[in-house]
């Protein structure tokens, strides 16, 4: 399944791990204990504004890794 993933590719796209962990950390932190009152609209927008970039970054990282491997295979 991940036979195309090499060590060099992981090193190249590992820079995206930092924002993924930061976004995930704040999402879990706010989900576990929030110091503010619960307002559904505010909570909805908070999750949209943290989870959407997280998913988008994960998809972009996947396609970047595939492109790196494809170009490395051509060379």
Phi, psi and omega per residue, in radians:
X1 nan -0.811 3.141
X2 -1.932 0.600 -3.113
X3 -1.192 -0.351 3.115
X4 -1.369 -0.236 -3.068
X5 -1.497 2.037 3.124
X6 -1.946 2.997 -3.123
X7 -1.082 -0.706 -3.127
X8 -1.121 -0.675 3.119
X9 -1.157 -0.728 3.123
X10 -1.080 -0.710 3.104
X11 -1.131 -0.706 -3.129
X12 -1.128 -0.686 -3.073
X13 -1.721 0.025 -3.121
X14 -1.190 -0.312 3.109
X15 -1.080 -0.464 3.115
X16 -1.336 -0.177 -3.141
X17 -1.198 -0.577 -3.107
X18 -1.079 -0.923 3.117
X19 -1.145 -0.553 3.099
X20 -1.111 -0.788 3.128
X21 -1.156 -0.671 3.128
X22 -1.132 -0.839 3.118
X23 -1.087 -0.746 3.111
X24 -1.120 -0.713 3.131
X25 -1.060 -0.835 -3.118
X26 -1.211 -0.555 3.085
X27 -1.158 -0.805 3.116
X28 -1.165 -0.733 -3.140
X29 -1.036 -0.770 3.134
X30 -1.262 -0.557 3.128
X31 -1.244 -0.607 -3.106
X32 -1.343 -0.834 -3.118
X33 -2.627 1.975 -3.138
X34 -1.885 2.269 3.136
X35 -1.353 -0.141 -3.113
X36 -1.753 2.863 3.093
X37 -1.208 2.723 -3.113
X38 -1.436 2.017 3.025
X39 -2.176 2.007 -2.995
X40 -0.973 -0.733 -3.115
X41 -1.162 -0.738 3.126
X42 -1.141 -0.718 3.120
X43 -1.150 -0.714 3.108
X44 -1.035 -0.855 -3.139
X45 -1.156 -0.595 3.104
X46 -1.108 -0.778 3.131
X47 -1.218 -0.650 3.094
X48 -1.108 -0.759 -3.080
X49 -1.313 -0.221 3.055
X50 -1.847 -0.682 -3.082
X51 -1.394 -0.593 3.116
X52 -1.091 -0.854 3.076
X53 -1.110 -0.569 3.110
X54 -1.091 -0.823 3.120
X55 -1.163 -0.747 3.135
X56 -1.082 -0.724 3.113
X57 -1.169 -0.673 3.103
X58 -1.124 -0.735 3.112
X59 -1.161 -0.760 3.126
X60 -1.106 -0.662 3.105
X61 -1.139 -0.717 3.111
X62 -1.062 -0.850 -3.127
X63 -1.180 -0.576 3.074
X64 -1.153 -0.725 3.117
X65 -1.117 -0.730 3.108
X66 -1.109 -0.714 3.137
X67 -1.158 -0.701 3.113
X68 -1.079 -0.802 3.137
X69 -1.158 -0.684 3.134
X70 -1.093 -0.784 3.134
X71 -1.199 -0.598 3.106
X72 -1.208 -0.594 3.125
X73 -1.223 -0.536 3.109
X74 -1.229 -0.557 -3.067
X75 -1.377 nan nan
